[in-house]
Amino acid sequence: MLAAGRALLRALASDAPQGRAWLLTHRYVTSAIAFYRSLGWRLISPLPGTDNDIAVFLSAEPPRPN
């Protein structure tokens, strides 16, 4: 199951503009948050004044061409 999730996220990010994608999840789903982090997705700090249960991630940077 994890391999399928890994492949799905890679495919989605590869089709995103400049290889960067956003992902939203509930901040209490700690297993999902740990999974996204293990793949290099970065948890973005909430904007000041926002108080909700949404965790926002930005995909790992795509490899740069040589």
SULTA-V390416 format. One record per residue. N is the residue number from 1. SS is DSSP state (hx for helix, st for strand, lp for the rest). PHI is phi in whole degrees, -180 to 180 (none if undefined). OMEGA is omega in degrees with one decimal (* if undefined). Layout:
n=N ss=SS phi=PHI omega=OMEGA
n=N ss=SS phi=PHI omega=OMEGA
//
This chain:
n=1 ss=lp phi=none omega=179.6
n=2 ss=hx phi=-65 omega=178.8
n=3 ss=hx phi=-63 omega=178.8
n=4 ss=hx phi=-66 omega=178.1
n=5 ss=hx phi=-63 omega=178.0
n=6 ss=hx phi=-61 omega=-179.0
n=7 ss=hx phi=-65 omega=179.8
n=8 ss=hx phi=-63 omega=179.9
n=9 ss=hx phi=-64 omega=177.0
n=10 ss=hx phi=-62 omega=-179.3
n=11 ss=hx phi=-64 omega=179.8
n=12 ss=hx phi=-64 omega=-178.5
n=13 ss=hx phi=-68 omega=-178.2
n=14 ss=hx phi=-68 omega=178.0
n=15 ss=lp phi=-90 omega=-178.5
n=16 ss=lp phi=-78 omega=177.3
n=17 ss=hx phi=-55 omega=-179.7
n=18 ss=hx phi=57 omega=177.3
n=19 ss=hx phi=71 omega=-179.5
n=20 ss=lp phi=-113 omega=-178.9
n=21 ss=lp phi=-137 omega=175.2
n=22 ss=st phi=-105 omega=178.1
n=23 ss=st phi=-141 omega=178.4
n=24 ss=st phi=-118 omega=175.1
n=25 ss=st phi=-149 omega=176.5
n=26 ss=st phi=-76 omega=-173.8
n=27 ss=lp phi=-69 omega=178.9
n=28 ss=lp phi=-94 omega=177.5
n=29 ss=lp phi=-89 omega=-171.4
n=30 ss=hx phi=-65 omega=178.6
n=31 ss=hx phi=-67 omega=177.6
n=32 ss=hx phi=-67 omega=179.7
n=33 ss=hx phi=-61 omega=178.0
n=34 ss=hx phi=-63 omega=179.3
n=35 ss=hx phi=-63 omega=-179.6
n=36 ss=hx phi=-61 omega=178.8
n=37 ss=hx phi=-63 omega=-179.3
n=38 ss=hx phi=-64 omega=178.6
n=39 ss=lp phi=-93 omega=177.7
n=40 ss=lp phi=94 omega=176.3
n=41 ss=lp phi=-70 omega=-177.6
n=42 ss=st phi=-104 omega=175.0
n=43 ss=st phi=-75 omega=-177.8
n=44 ss=st phi=-92 omega=177.8
n=45 ss=lp phi=-65 omega=178.7
n=46 ss=lp phi=-66 omega=176.5
n=47 ss=lp phi=-68 omega=177.2
n=48 ss=lp phi=-57 omega=178.4
n=49 ss=lp phi=86 omega=177.2
n=50 ss=lp phi=-96 omega=179.8
n=51 ss=lp phi=-134 omega=179.1
n=52 ss=lp phi=-147 omega=-176.7
n=53 ss=lp phi=-103 omega=-177.9
n=54 ss=st phi=-96 omega=172.7
n=55 ss=st phi=-104 omega=-178.2
n=56 ss=st phi=-109 omega=179.0
n=57 ss=st phi=-119 omega=172.1
n=58 ss=st phi=-116 omega=-176.8
n=59 ss=lp phi=-63 omega=176.6
n=60 ss=lp phi=-62 omega=178.0
n=61 ss=lp phi=-65 omega=177.4
n=62 ss=lp phi=-69 omega=177.2
n=63 ss=lp phi=-61 omega=178.3
n=64 ss=lp phi=-86 omega=177.5
n=65 ss=lp phi=-66 omega=179.8
n=66 ss=lp phi=-73 omega=*
//
